[in-house]
């Protein structure tokens, strides 16, 4: 299942262990990091994206809520989801690297305290 919107392709893999909402949010993060989405750009309406991907609209709304909570998009009634004005590609790339680091640390069995201690040890 896929959906083209502006310069971006949205896809979901129902067989993936990653929840569908996380897959959608991750694709928006990736689009921001790659410069496919820019500040002020609208994301597809949740209803349209859900229908095209064959998922529940609340799944898309959960993804958008994650992105809102991270400060990446603004959600406004009647206006929909809009990329926040203060998001930079460099910040997005750094956030993606941090997510990858935490995911790998979790895979290796490290807890929050171990991850935090590791980050504190890193010196430029």
Biopython code that builds the backbone (N, CA, C, O; Angstrom):
import numpy as np
from Bio.PDB.StructureBuilder import StructureBuilder

atoms = [
    (1, "UNK", "N", (0.839, -1.166, 0.000)),
    (1, "UNK", "CA", (0.000, 0.000, 0.000)),
    (1, "UNK", "C", (0.893, 1.241, 0.000)),
    (1, "UNK", "O", (1.848, 1.337, 0.771)),
    (2, "UNK", "N", (0.564, 2.178, -0.872)),
    (2, "UNK", "CA", (1.370, 3.389, -0.950)),
    (2, "UNK", "C", (0.504, 4.576, -1.315)),
    (2, "UNK", "O", (-0.629, 4.429, -1.774)),
    (3, "UNK", "N", (1.065, 5.761, -1.098)),
    (3, "UNK", "CA", (0.342, 6.999, -1.378)),
    (3, "UNK", "C", (1.366, 8.077, -1.684)),
    (3, "UNK", "O", (2.250, 8.339, -0.868)),
    (4, "UNK", "N", (1.259, 8.706, -2.848)),
    (4, "UNK", "CA", (2.113, 9.835, -3.203)),
    (4, "UNK", "C", (1.442, 11.121, -2.754)),
    (4, "UNK", "O", (0.247, 11.320, -2.970)),
    (5, "UNK", "N", (2.220, 11.987, -2.130)),
    (5, "UNK", "CA", (1.702, 13.297, -1.746)),
    (5, "UNK", "C", (2.828, 14.296, -1.909)),
    (5, "UNK", "O", (3.894, 14.133, -1.314)),
    (6, "UNK", "N", (2.608, 15.318, -2.699)),
    (6, "UNK", "CA", (3.635, 16.320, -3.004)),
    (6, "UNK", "C", (4.864, 15.575, -3.516)),
    (6, "UNK", "O", (4.781, 14.862, -4.516)),
    (7, "UNK", "N", (5.996, 15.733, -2.845)),
    (7, "UNK", "CA", (7.235, 15.082, -3.276)),
    (7, "UNK", "C", (7.503, 13.785, -2.531)),
    (7, "UNK", "O", (8.607, 13.245, -2.614)),
    (8, "UNK", "N", (6.538, 13.285, -1.819)),
    (8, "UNK", "CA", (6.808, 12.196, -0.901)),
    (8, "UNK", "C", (5.927, 10.979, -1.133)),
    (8, "UNK", "O", (4.749, 11.095, -1.470)),
    (9, "UNK", "N", (6.529, 9.807, -0.943)),
    (9, "UNK", "CA", (5.816, 8.545, -1.044)),
    (9, "UNK", "C", (5.595, 8.005, 0.360)),
    (9, "UNK", "O", (6.545, 7.860, 1.129)),
    (10, "UNK", "N", (4.358, 7.710, 0.693)),
    (10, "UNK", "CA", (4.010, 7.087, 1.967)),
    (10, "UNK", "C", (3.732, 5.615, 1.699)),
    (10, "UNK", "O", (3.010, 5.277, 0.762)),
    (11, "UNK", "N", (4.306, 4.737, 2.523)),
    (11, "UNK", "CA", (4.028, 3.315, 2.429)),
    (11, "UNK", "C", (3.903, 2.739, 3.837)),
    (11, "UNK", "O", (4.447, 3.290, 4.794)),
    (12, "UNK", "N", (3.192, 1.638, 3.950)),
    (12, "UNK", "CA", (3.136, 0.890, 5.207)),
    (12, "UNK", "C", (3.302, -0.588, 4.884)),
    (12, "UNK", "O", (2.929, -1.058, 3.810)),
    (13, "UNK", "N", (3.871, -1.299, 5.841)),
    (13, "UNK", "CA", (4.054, -2.742, 5.719)),
    (13, "UNK", "C", (3.349, -3.399, 6.890)),
    (13, "UNK", "O", (3.880, -3.417, 8.001)),
    (14, "UNK", "N", (2.150, -3.943, 6.656)),
    (14, "UNK", "CA", (1.398, -4.570, 7.745)),
    (14, "UNK", "C", (2.140, -5.746, 8.403)),
    (14, "UNK", "O", (1.842, -6.099, 9.544)),
    (15, "UNK", "N", (3.100, -6.351, 7.695)),
    (15, "UNK", "CA", (3.850, -7.477, 8.239)),
    (15, "UNK", "C", (5.012, -7.033, 9.135)),
    (15, "UNK", "O", (5.618, -7.857, 9.820)),
    (16, "UNK", "N", (5.318, -5.752, 9.128)),
    (16, "UNK", "CA", (6.426, -5.237, 9.932)),
    (16, "UNK", "C", (6.079, -5.286, 11.417)),
    (16, "UNK", "O", (4.922, -5.094, 11.791)),
    (17, "UNK", "N", (7.080, -5.543, 12.267)),
    (17, "UNK", "CA", (6.817, -5.511, 13.715)),
    (17, "UNK", "C", (6.613, -4.085, 14.228)),
    (17, "UNK", "O", (6.110, -3.888, 15.334)),
    (18, "UNK", "N", (6.999, -3.098, 13.434)),
    (18, "UNK", "CA", (6.826, -1.691, 13.802)),
    (18, "UNK", "C", (5.366, -1.299, 13.608)),
    (18, "UNK", "O", (4.812, -1.526, 12.533)),
    (19, "UNK", "N", (4.727, -0.711, 14.630)),
    (19, "UNK", "CA", (3.319, -0.307, 14.482)),
    (19, "UNK", "C", (3.126, 0.624, 13.281)),
    (19, "UNK", "O", (4.019, 1.391, 12.921)),
    (20, "UNK", "N", (1.956, 0.541, 12.678)),
    (20, "UNK", "CA", (1.665, 1.337, 11.479)),
    (20, "UNK", "C", (1.825, 2.828, 11.731)),
    (20, "UNK", "O", (2.358, 3.539, 10.879)),
    (21, "UNK", "N", (1.375, 3.319, 12.884)),
    (21, "UNK", "CA", (1.501, 4.748, 13.186)),
    (21, "UNK", "C", (2.967, 5.151, 13.241)),
    (21, "UNK", "O", (3.329, 6.231, 12.772)),
    (22, "UNK", "N", (3.817, 4.299, 13.808)),
    (22, "UNK", "CA", (5.252, 4.580, 13.869)),
    (22, "UNK", "C", (5.872, 4.578, 12.475)),
    (22, "UNK", "O", (6.773, 5.366, 12.188)),
    (23, "UNK", "N", (5.384, 3.690, 11.609)),
    (23, "UNK", "CA", (5.885, 3.664, 10.227)),
    (23, "UNK", "C", (5.559, 4.975, 9.516)),
    (23, "UNK", "O", (6.403, 5.543, 8.824)),
    (24, "UNK", "N", (4.338, 5.443, 9.694)),
    (24, "UNK", "CA", (3.911, 6.689, 9.036)),
    (24, "UNK", "C", (4.698, 7.869, 9.590)),
    (24, "UNK", "O", (5.198, 8.691, 8.822)),
    (25, "UNK", "N", (4.817, 7.966, 10.916)),
    (25, "UNK", "CA", (5.569, 9.061, 11.530)),
    (25, "UNK", "C", (7.027, 9.017, 11.078)),
    (25, "UNK", "O", (7.625, 10.060, 10.812)),
    (26, "UNK", "N", (7.596, 7.833, 10.990)),
    (26, "UNK", "CA", (8.980, 7.690, 10.548)),
    (26, "UNK", "C", (9.189, 8.166, 9.123)),
    (26, "UNK", "O", (10.235, 8.726, 8.794)),
    (27, "UNK", "N", (8.201, 7.945, 8.287)),
    (27, "UNK", "CA", (8.324, 8.406, 6.907)),
    (27, "UNK", "C", (8.281, 9.925, 6.814)),
    (27, "UNK", "O", (8.962, 10.524, 5.981)),
    (28, "UNK", "N", (7.477, 10.545, 7.672)),
    (28, "UNK", "CA", (7.440, 12.014, 7.685)),
    (28, "UNK", "C", (8.784, 12.537, 8.194)),
    (28, "UNK", "O", (9.334, 13.480, 7.626)),
    (29, "UNK", "N", (9.318, 11.928, 9.265)),
    (29, "UNK", "CA", (10.632, 12.340, 9.775)),
    (29, "UNK", "C", (11.695, 12.212, 8.682)),
    (29, "UNK", "O", (12.522, 13.104, 8.493)),
    (30, "UNK", "N", (11.657, 11.098, 7.976)),
    (30, "UNK", "CA", (12.608, 10.889, 6.888)),
    (30, "UNK", "C", (12.453, 11.918, 5.788)),
    (30, "UNK", "O", (13.441, 12.425, 5.258)),
    (31, "UNK", "N", (11.200, 12.228, 5.442)),
    (31, "UNK", "CA", (10.948, 13.246, 4.420)),
    (31, "UNK", "C", (11.483, 14.603, 4.831)),
    (31, "UNK", "O", (11.997, 15.353, 4.001)),
    (32, "UNK", "N", (11.363, 14.919, 6.108)),
    (32, "UNK", "CA", (11.921, 16.178, 6.618)),
    (32, "UNK", "C", (13.445, 16.148, 6.548)),
    (32, "UNK", "O", (14.066, 17.126, 6.132)),
    (33, "UNK", "N", (14.045, 15.044, 6.948)),
    (33, "UNK", "CA", (15.503, 14.922, 6.952)),
    (33, "UNK", "C", (16.071, 15.003, 5.542)),
    (33, "UNK", "O", (17.150, 15.558, 5.335)),
    (34, "UNK", "N", (15.350, 14.455, 4.579)),
    (34, "UNK", "CA", (15.816, 14.475, 3.187)),
    (34, "UNK", "C", (15.460, 15.770, 2.459)),
    (34, "UNK", "O", (15.885, 15.978, 1.322)),
    (35, "UNK", "N", (14.694, 16.628, 3.096)),
    (35, "UNK", "CA", (14.298, 17.884, 2.463)),
    (35, "UNK", "C", (13.114, 17.748, 1.532)),
    (35, "UNK", "O", (12.816, 18.675, 0.780)),
    (36, "UNK", "N", (12.432, 16.615, 1.565)),
    (36, "UNK", "CA", (11.244, 16.429, 0.727)),
    (36, "UNK", "C", (10.062, 17.225, 1.275)),
    (36, "UNK", "O", (9.154, 17.592, 0.529)),
    (37, "UNK", "N", (10.079, 17.485, 2.561)),
    (37, "UNK", "CA", (9.055, 18.302, 3.215)),
    (37, "UNK", "C", (9.750, 19.516, 3.820)),
    (37, "UNK", "O", (10.846, 19.403, 4.369)),
    (38, "UNK", "N", (9.115, 20.660, 3.719)),
    (38, "UNK", "CA", (9.713, 21.884, 4.246)),
    (38, "UNK", "C", (8.725, 22.598, 5.171)),
    (38, "UNK", "O", (7.531, 22.298, 5.186)),
    (39, "UNK", "N", (9.249, 23.539, 5.931)),
    (39, "UNK", "CA", (8.430, 24.307, 6.867)),
    (39, "UNK", "C", (7.233, 24.934, 6.150)),
    (39, "UNK", "O", (7.373, 25.503, 5.067)),
    (40, "UNK", "N", (6.067, 24.822, 6.763)),
    (40, "UNK", "CA", (4.852, 25.396, 6.206)),
    (40, "UNK", "C", (4.107, 24.475, 5.255)),
    (40, "UNK", "O", (2.966, 24.756, 4.887)),
    (41, "UNK", "N", (4.730, 23.392, 4.858)),
    (41, "UNK", "CA", (4.080, 22.469, 3.926)),
    (41, "UNK", "C", (3.035, 21.629, 4.660)),
    (41, "UNK", "O", (3.247, 21.194, 5.792)),
    (42, "UNK", "N", (1.920, 21.416, 3.998)),
    (42, "UNK", "CA", (0.844, 20.608, 4.587)),
    (42, "UNK", "C", (1.081, 19.132, 4.324)),
    (42, "UNK", "O", (1.548, 18.730, 3.259)),
    (43, "UNK", "N", (0.745, 18.343, 5.325)),
    (43, "UNK", "CA", (0.739, 16.894, 5.155)),
    (43, "UNK", "C", (-0.630, 16.494, 4.628)),
    (43, "UNK", "O", (-1.583, 17.266, 4.731)),
    (44, "UNK", "N", (-0.738, 15.303, 4.067)),
    (44, "UNK", "CA", (-2.046, 14.905, 3.540)),
    (44, "UNK", "C", (-3.075, 14.802, 4.665)),
    (44, "UNK", "O", (-2.735, 14.446, 5.793)),
    (45, "UNK", "N", (-4.326, 15.113, 4.354)),
    (45, "UNK", "CA", (-5.376, 14.945, 5.358)),
    (45, "UNK", "C", (-5.383, 13.500, 5.870)),
    (45, "UNK", "O", (-5.208, 12.559, 5.096)),
    (46, "UNK", "N", (-5.586, 13.338, 7.164)),
    (46, "UNK", "CA", (-5.547, 12.011, 7.787)),
    (46, "UNK", "C", (-6.515, 11.055, 7.111)),
    (46, "UNK", "O", (-6.181, 9.893, 6.880)),
    (47, "UNK", "N", (-7.699, 11.530, 6.797)),
    (47, "UNK", "CA", (-8.710, 10.667, 6.172)),
    (47, "UNK", "C", (-8.227, 10.171, 4.809)),
    (47, "UNK", "O", (-8.382, 8.991, 4.494)),
    (48, "UNK", "N", (-7.645, 11.054, 3.997)),
    (48, "UNK", "CA", (-7.163, 10.672, 2.663)),
    (48, "UNK", "C", (-5.999, 9.680, 2.754)),
    (48, "UNK", "O", (-5.969, 8.678, 2.041)),
    (49, "UNK", "N", (-5.040, 9.975, 3.644)),
    (49, "UNK", "CA", (-3.877, 9.100, 3.788)),
    (49, "UNK", "C", (-4.303, 7.718, 4.290)),
    (49, "UNK", "O", (-3.820, 6.696, 3.803)),
    (50, "UNK", "N", (-5.208, 7.699, 5.264)),
    (50, "UNK", "CA", (-5.691, 6.425, 5.809)),
    (50, "UNK", "C", (-6.373, 5.597, 4.721)),
    (50, "UNK", "O", (-6.121, 4.398, 4.599)),
    (51, "UNK", "N", (-7.227, 6.231, 3.940)),
    (51, "UNK", "CA", (-7.938, 5.512, 2.874)),
    (51, "UNK", "C", (-6.954, 4.961, 1.842)),
    (51, "UNK", "O", (-7.086, 3.818, 1.405)),
    (52, "UNK", "N", (-5.975, 5.765, 1.456)),
    (52, "UNK", "CA", (-5.009, 5.330, 0.441)),
    (52, "UNK", "C", (-4.120, 4.200, 0.943)),
    (52, "UNK", "O", (-3.755, 3.307, 0.178)),
    (53, "UNK", "N", (-3.771, 4.236, 2.227)),
    (53, "UNK", "CA", (-2.892, 3.203, 2.788)),
    (53, "UNK", "C", (-3.660, 1.983, 3.298)),
    (53, "UNK", "O", (-3.060, 0.954, 3.609)),
    (54, "UNK", "N", (-4.977, 2.099, 3.383)),
    (54, "UNK", "CA", (-5.784, 0.999, 3.879)),
    (54, "UNK", "C", (-5.653, 0.795, 5.375)),
    (54, "UNK", "O", (-5.692, -0.332, 5.868)),
    (55, "UNK", "N", (-5.496, 1.912, 6.101)),
    (55, "UNK", "CA", (-5.397, 1.846, 7.563)),
    (55, "UNK", "C", (-6.514, 2.686, 8.173)),
    (55, "UNK", "O", (-7.169, 3.466, 7.482)),
    (56, "UNK", "N", (-6.718, 2.519, 9.456)),
    (56, "UNK", "CA", (-7.712, 3.297, 10.172)),
    (56, "UNK", "C", (-7.260, 4.754, 10.277)),
    (56, "UNK", "O", (-6.070, 5.020, 10.451)),
    (57, "UNK", "N", (-8.177, 5.680, 10.175)),
    (57, "UNK", "CA", (-7.839, 7.094, 10.266)),
    (57, "UNK", "C", (-7.160, 7.417, 11.605)),
    (57, "UNK", "O", (-6.296, 8.292, 11.665)),
    (58, "UNK", "N", (-7.545, 6.722, 12.665)),
    (58, "UNK", "CA", (-6.948, 6.980, 13.975)),
    (58, "UNK", "C", (-5.474, 6.578, 14.015)),
    (58, "UNK", "O", (-4.707, 7.100, 14.824)),
    (59, "UNK", "N", (-5.083, 5.659, 13.150)),
    (59, "UNK", "CA", (-3.671, 5.287, 13.038)),
    (59, "UNK", "C", (-2.872, 6.473, 12.512)),
    (59, "UNK", "O", (-1.805, 6.791, 13.037)),
    (60, "UNK", "N", (-3.384, 7.119, 11.486)),
    (60, "UNK", "CA", (-2.724, 8.300, 10.931)),
    (60, "UNK", "C", (-2.732, 9.429, 11.969)),
    (60, "UNK", "O", (-1.730, 10.125, 12.139)),
    (61, "UNK", "N", (-3.839, 9.605, 12.646)),
    (61, "UNK", "CA", (-3.912, 10.655, 13.669)),
    (61, "UNK", "C", (-2.921, 10.397, 14.807)),
    (61, "UNK", "O", (-2.369, 11.343, 15.368)),
    (62, "UNK", "N", (-2.691, 9.122, 15.154)),
    (62, "UNK", "CA", (-1.679, 8.793, 16.168)),
    (62, "UNK", "C", (-0.286, 9.184, 15.675)),
    (62, "UNK", "O", (0.517, 9.726, 16.433)),
    (63, "UNK", "N", (-0.009, 8.908, 14.415)),
    (63, "UNK", "CA", (1.281, 9.282, 13.825)),
    (63, "UNK", "C", (1.454, 10.800, 13.860)),
    (63, "UNK", "O", (2.513, 11.306, 14.233)),
    (64, "UNK", "N", (0.414, 11.509, 13.471)),
    (64, "UNK", "CA", (0.480, 12.971, 13.479)),
    (64, "UNK", "C", (0.628, 13.503, 14.905)),
    (64, "UNK", "O", (1.322, 14.496, 15.123)),
    (65, "UNK", "N", (-0.010, 12.858, 15.868)),
    (65, "UNK", "CA", (0.121, 13.285, 17.266)),
    (65, "UNK", "C", (1.561, 13.103, 17.752)),
    (65, "UNK", "O", (2.083, 13.950, 18.475)),
    (66, "UNK", "N", (2.202, 11.998, 17.356)),
    (66, "UNK", "CA", (3.614, 11.786, 17.711)),
    (66, "UNK", "C", (4.464, 12.922, 17.172)),
    (66, "UNK", "O", (5.294, 13.489, 17.884)),
    (67, "UNK", "N", (4.248, 13.244, 15.914)),
    (67, "UNK", "CA", (5.027, 14.300, 15.260)),
    (67, "UNK", "C", (4.766, 15.662, 15.903)),
    (67, "UNK", "O", (5.681, 16.474, 16.042)),
    (68, "UNK", "N", (3.518, 15.906, 16.291)),
    (68, "UNK", "CA", (3.178, 17.144, 16.994)),
    (68, "UNK", "C", (3.894, 17.205, 18.343)),
    (68, "UNK", "O", (4.449, 18.240, 18.713)),
    (69, "UNK", "N", (3.878, 16.096, 19.070)),
    (69, "UNK", "CA", (4.522, 16.059, 20.382)),
    (69, "UNK", "C", (6.036, 16.256, 20.283)),
    (69, "UNK", "O", (6.665, 16.736, 21.226)),
    (70, "UNK", "N", (6.616, 15.888, 19.145)),
    (70, "UNK", "CA", (8.043, 16.074, 18.913)),
    (70, "UNK", "C", (8.346, 17.486, 18.399)),
    (70, "UNK", "O", (9.510, 17.850, 18.229)),
    (71, "UNK", "N", (7.297, 18.277, 18.155)),
    (71, "UNK", "CA", (7.495, 19.642, 17.663)),
    (71, "UNK", "C", (7.769, 19.730, 16.180)),
    (71, "UNK", "O", (8.230, 20.764, 15.696)),
    (72, "UNK", "N", (7.494, 18.664, 15.452)),
    (72, "UNK", "CA", (7.788, 18.641, 14.023)),
    (72, "UNK", "C", (6.653, 19.170, 13.164)),
    (72, "UNK", "O", (6.885, 19.718, 12.087)),
    (73, "UNK", "N", (5.429, 19.008, 13.639)),
    (73, "UNK", "CA", (4.281, 19.522, 12.887)),
    (73, "UNK", "C", (3.341, 20.248, 13.839)),
    (73, "UNK", "O", (3.379, 20.051, 15.054)),
    (74, "UNK", "N", (2.506, 21.084, 13.260)),
    (74, "UNK", "CA", (1.436, 21.749, 13.992)),
    (74, "UNK", "C", (0.123, 21.150, 13.499)),
    (74, "UNK", "O", (-0.074, 20.957, 12.299)),
    (75, "UNK", "N", (-0.760, 20.863, 14.432)),
    (75, "UNK", "CA", (-2.092, 20.364, 14.079)),
    (75, "UNK", "C", (-3.101, 21.433, 14.427)),
    (75, "UNK", "O", (-3.189, 21.872, 15.574)),
    (76, "UNK", "N", (-3.865, 21.851, 13.428)),
    (76, "UNK", "CA", (-4.883, 22.871, 13.662)),
    (76, "UNK", "C", (-6.176, 22.421, 13.019)),
    (76, "UNK", "O", (-6.212, 21.985, 11.869)),
    (77, "UNK", "N", (-7.228, 22.541, 13.793)),
    (77, "UNK", "CA", (-8.547, 22.176, 13.297)),
    (77, "UNK", "C", (-8.872, 23.020, 12.057)),
    (77, "UNK", "O", (-8.762, 24.246, 12.075)),
    (78, "UNK", "N", (-9.264, 22.347, 11.007)),
    (78, "UNK", "CA", (-9.617, 23.051, 9.784)),
    (78, "UNK", "C", (-8.431, 23.294, 8.865)),
    (78, "UNK", "O", (-8.615, 23.453, 7.658)),
    (79, "UNK", "N", (-7.215, 23.325, 9.408)),
    (79, "UNK", "CA", (-6.010, 23.538, 8.607)),
    (79, "UNK", "C", (-5.252, 22.249, 8.379)),
    (79, "UNK", "O", (-4.489, 22.135, 7.419)),
    (80, "UNK", "N", (-5.454, 21.279, 9.251)),
    (80, "UNK", "CA", (-4.767, 19.997, 9.121)),
    (80, "UNK", "C", (-3.386, 20.021, 9.730)),
    (80, "UNK", "O", (-3.096, 20.816, 10.623)),
    (81, "UNK", "N", (-2.542, 19.140, 9.235)),
    (81, "UNK", "CA", (-1.172, 18.992, 9.741)),
    (81, "UNK", "C", (-0.220, 19.776, 8.849)),
    (81, "UNK", "O", (-0.192, 19.595, 7.631)),
    (82, "UNK", "N", (0.558, 20.650, 9.480)),
    (82, "UNK", "CA", (1.484, 21.518, 8.757)),
    (82, "UNK", "C", (2.868, 21.376, 9.387)),
    (82, "UNK", "O", (3.004, 21.378, 10.611)),
    (83, "UNK", "N", (3.898, 21.253, 8.538)),
    (83, "UNK", "CA", (5.271, 21.148, 9.037)),
    (83, "UNK", "C", (5.617, 22.421, 9.796)),
    (83, "UNK", "O", (5.411, 23.535, 9.313)),
    (84, "UNK", "N", (6.149, 22.224, 10.995)),
    (84, "UNK", "CA", (6.496, 23.338, 11.871)),
    (84, "UNK", "C", (7.559, 24.228, 11.226)),
    (84, "UNK", "O", (8.398, 23.753, 10.461)),
    (85, "UNK", "N", (7.513, 25.500, 11.538)),
    (85, "UNK", "CA", (8.440, 26.465, 10.953)),
    (85, "UNK", "C", (9.850, 26.394, 11.493)),
    (85, "UNK", "O", (10.764, 26.944, 10.880)),
    (86, "UNK", "N", (10.059, 25.733, 12.625)),
    (86, "UNK", "CA", (11.400, 25.729, 13.217)),
    (86, "UNK", "C", (12.150, 24.414, 13.029)),
    (86, "UNK", "O", (13.122, 24.154, 13.739)),
    (87, "UNK", "N", (11.716, 23.584, 12.088)),
    (87, "UNK", "CA", (12.374, 22.309, 11.845)),
    (87, "UNK", "C", (13.447, 22.487, 10.769)),
    (87, "UNK", "O", (13.169, 22.989, 9.680)),
    (88, "UNK", "N", (14.672, 22.070, 11.084)),
    (88, "UNK", "CA", (15.747, 22.138, 10.091)),
    (88, "UNK", "C", (16.136, 20.718, 9.688)),
    (88, "UNK", "O", (15.927, 19.769, 10.444)),
    (89, "UNK", "N", (16.694, 20.588, 8.507)),
    (89, "UNK", "CA", (17.130, 19.280, 8.020)),
    (89, "UNK", "C", (18.235, 18.726, 8.912)),
    (89, "UNK", "O", (18.280, 17.520, 9.156)),
    (90, "UNK", "N", (19.125, 19.584, 9.401)),
    (90, "UNK", "CA", (20.206, 19.123, 10.278)),
    (90, "UNK", "C", (19.642, 18.552, 11.571)),
    (90, "UNK", "O", (20.096, 17.511, 12.047)),
    (91, "UNK", "N", (18.659, 19.228, 12.135)),
    (91, "UNK", "CA", (18.046, 18.752, 13.381)),
    (91, "UNK", "C", (17.335, 17.426, 13.149)),
    (91, "UNK", "O", (17.384, 16.533, 13.995)),
    (92, "UNK", "N", (16.684, 17.300, 12.019)),
    (92, "UNK", "CA", (15.986, 16.061, 11.702)),
    (92, "UNK", "C", (16.978, 14.912, 11.536)),
    (92, "UNK", "O", (16.735, 13.807, 12.021)),
    (93, "UNK", "N", (18.085, 15.168, 10.858)),
    (93, "UNK", "CA", (19.105, 14.120, 10.680)),
    (93, "UNK", "C", (19.632, 13.682, 12.038)),
    (93, "UNK", "O", (19.805, 12.488, 12.281)),
    (94, "UNK", "N", (19.884, 14.626, 12.913)),
    (94, "UNK", "CA", (20.374, 14.309, 14.252)),
    (94, "UNK", "C", (19.342, 13.478, 15.025)),
    (94, "UNK", "O", (19.702, 12.528, 15.719)),
    (95, "UNK", "N", (18.075, 13.836, 14.903)),
    (95, "UNK", "CA", (17.014, 13.087, 15.574)),
    (95, "UNK", "C", (16.938, 11.654, 15.040)),
    (95, "UNK", "O", (16.730, 10.718, 15.812)),
    (96, "UNK", "N", (17.105, 11.478, 13.729)),
    (96, "UNK", "CA", (17.092, 10.135, 13.140)),
    (96, "UNK", "C", (18.265, 9.311, 13.656)),
    (96, "UNK", "O", (18.108, 8.127, 13.955)),
    (97, "UNK", "N", (19.439, 9.930, 13.763)),
    (97, "UNK", "CA", (20.605, 9.227, 14.297)),
    (97, "UNK", "C", (20.377, 8.821, 15.753)),
    (97, "UNK", "O", (20.748, 7.721, 16.163)),
    (98, "UNK", "N", (19.767, 9.714, 16.526)),
    (98, "UNK", "CA", (19.477, 9.412, 17.933)),
    (98, "UNK", "C", (18.495, 8.247, 18.037)),
    (98, "UNK", "O", (18.673, 7.360, 18.872)),
    (99, "UNK", "N", (17.464, 8.244, 17.196)),
    (99, "UNK", "CA", (16.500, 7.148, 17.212)),
    (99, "UNK", "C", (17.174, 5.825, 16.872)),
    (99, "UNK", "O", (16.902, 4.801, 17.498)),
    (100, "UNK", "N", (18.058, 5.854, 15.871)),
    (100, "UNK", "CA", (18.771, 4.644, 15.478)),
    (100, "UNK", "C", (19.674, 4.154, 16.618)),
    (100, "UNK", "O", (19.762, 2.954, 16.877)),
    (101, "UNK", "N", (20.339, 5.092, 17.291)),
    (101, "UNK", "CA", (21.199, 4.746, 18.421)),
    (101, "UNK", "C", (20.391, 4.086, 19.538)),
    (101, "UNK", "O", (20.782, 3.045, 20.065)),
    (102, "UNK", "N", (19.271, 4.695, 19.890)),
    (102, "UNK", "CA", (18.441, 4.156, 20.973)),
    (102, "UNK", "C", (17.871, 2.795, 20.577)),
    (102, "UNK", "O", (17.833, 1.880, 21.399)),
    (103, "UNK", "N", (17.432, 2.653, 19.341)),
    (103, "UNK", "CA", (16.885, 1.371, 18.885)),
    (103, "UNK", "C", (17.951, 0.277, 18.967)),
    (103, "UNK", "O", (17.659, -0.840, 19.393)),
    (104, "UNK", "N", (19.174, 0.588, 18.566)),
    (104, "UNK", "CA", (20.254, -0.402, 18.628)),
    (104, "UNK", "C", (20.615, -0.715, 20.076)),
    (104, "UNK", "O", (20.867, -1.870, 20.416)),
    (105, "UNK", "N", (20.641, 0.300, 20.924)),
    (105, "UNK", "CA", (20.926, 0.082, 22.345)),
    (105, "UNK", "C", (19.860, -0.818, 22.969)),
    (105, "UNK", "O", (20.183, -1.716, 23.747)),
    (106, "UNK", "N", (18.622, -0.586, 22.639)),
    (106, "UNK", "CA", (17.527, -1.422, 23.155)),
    (106, "UNK", "C", (17.666, -2.865, 22.658)),
    (106, "UNK", "O", (17.455, -3.819, 23.406)),
    (107, "UNK", "N", (18.027, -2.996, 21.379)),
    (107, "UNK", "CA", (18.220, -4.326, 20.806)),
    (107, "UNK", "C", (19.299, -5.093, 21.568)),
    (107, "UNK", "O", (19.219, -6.312, 21.715)),
    (108, "UNK", "N", (20.310, -4.366, 22.052)),
    (108, "UNK", "CA", (21.400, -4.981, 22.811)),
    (108, "UNK", "C", (21.059, -5.158, 24.287)),
    (108, "UNK", "O", (21.870, -5.661, 25.064)),
    (109, "UNK", "N", (19.850, -4.739, 24.665)),
    (109, "UNK", "CA", (19.396, -4.959, 26.032)),
    (109, "UNK", "C", (19.731, -3.849, 27.009)),
    (109, "UNK", "O", (19.603, -4.041, 28.218)),
    (110, "UNK", "N", (20.155, -2.692, 26.519)),
    (110, "UNK", "CA", (20.484, -1.577, 27.402)),
    (110, "UNK", "C", (19.221, -0.845, 27.842)),
    (110, "UNK", "O", (18.282, -0.678, 27.064)),
    (111, "UNK", "N", (19.212, -0.415, 29.091)),
    (111, "UNK", "CA", (18.091, 0.345, 29.632)),
    (111, "UNK", "C", (18.351, 1.839, 29.539)),
    (111, "UNK", "O", (19.398, 2.271, 29.057)),
    (112, "UNK", "N", (17.381, 2.627, 30.009)),
    (112, "UNK", "CA", (17.498, 4.083, 29.954)),
    (112, "UNK", "C", (18.743, 4.600, 30.653)),
    (112, "UNK", "O", (19.435, 5.471, 30.126)),
    (113, "UNK", "N", (19.036, 4.070, 31.841)),
    (113, "UNK", "CA", (20.200, 4.539, 32.595)),
    (113, "UNK", "C", (21.496, 4.246, 31.849)),
    (113, "UNK", "O", (22.404, 5.077, 31.828)),
    (114, "UNK", "N", (21.587, 3.067, 31.236)),
    (114, "UNK", "CA", (22.785, 2.707, 30.471)),
    (114, "UNK", "C", (22.958, 3.625, 29.264)),
    (114, "UNK", "O", (24.065, 4.077, 28.973)),
    (115, "UNK", "N", (21.870, 3.894, 28.576)),
    (115, "UNK", "CA", (21.913, 4.753, 27.393)),
    (115, "UNK", "C", (22.325, 6.173, 27.794)),
    (115, "UNK", "O", (23.174, 6.787, 27.147)),
    (116, "UNK", "N", (21.719, 6.682, 28.860)),
    (116, "UNK", "CA", (22.063, 8.025, 29.327)),
    (116, "UNK", "C", (23.529, 8.108, 29.730)),
    (116, "UNK", "O", (24.214, 9.069, 29.381)),
    (117, "UNK", "N", (24.020, 7.098, 30.469)),
    (117, "UNK", "CA", (25.423, 7.078, 30.890)),
    (117, "UNK", "C", (26.351, 7.053, 29.679)),
    (117, "UNK", "O", (27.383, 7.724, 29.662)),
    (118, "UNK", "N", (25.979, 6.286, 28.682)),
    (118, "UNK", "CA", (26.791, 6.194, 27.474)),
    (118, "UNK", "C", (26.881, 7.556, 26.771)),
    (118, "UNK", "O", (27.956, 7.969, 26.336)),
    (119, "UNK", "N", (25.756, 8.234, 26.669)),
    (119, "UNK", "CA", (25.741, 9.545, 26.014)),
    (119, "UNK", "C", (26.568, 10.567, 26.791)),
    (119, "UNK", "O", (27.241, 11.411, 26.198)),
    (120, "UNK", "N", (26.515, 10.487, 28.112)),
    (120, "UNK", "CA", (27.294, 11.417, 28.939)),
    (120, "UNK", "C", (28.788, 11.191, 28.776)),
    (120, "UNK", "O", (29.573, 12.122, 28.954)),
    (121, "UNK", "N", (29.199, 9.962, 28.438)),
    (121, "UNK", "CA", (30.609, 9.652, 28.266)),
    (121, "UNK", "C", (31.164, 10.194, 26.950)),
    (121, "UNK", "O", (32.369, 10.403, 26.819)),
    (122, "UNK", "N", (30.293, 10.415, 25.992)),
    (122, "UNK", "CA", (30.736, 10.866, 24.672)),
    (122, "UNK", "C", (31.222, 12.310, 24.749)),
    (122, "UNK", "O", (30.517, 13.193, 25.239)),
    (123, "UNK", "N", (32.417, 12.529, 24.266)),
    (123, "UNK", "CA", (32.991, 13.890, 24.231)),
    (123, "UNK", "C", (33.345, 14.212, 22.794)),
    (123, "UNK", "O", (33.848, 13.353, 22.070)),
    (124, "UNK", "N", (33.088, 15.441, 22.373)),
    (124, "UNK", "CA", (33.413, 15.817, 20.982)),
    (124, "UNK", "C", (34.906, 15.853, 20.735)),
    (124, "UNK", "O", (35.340, 16.150, 19.622)),
]
sb = StructureBuilder()
sb.init_structure("model")
sb.init_model(0)
sb.init_chain("A")
sb.init_seg("    ")
for serial, (resi, resn, name, xyz) in enumerate(atoms, 1):
    if name == "N":
        sb.init_residue(resn, " ", resi, " ")
    sb.init_atom(name, np.array(xyz, "f"), 0.0, 1.0, " ", f" {name:<3s}", serial, name[0])
structure = sb.get_structure()
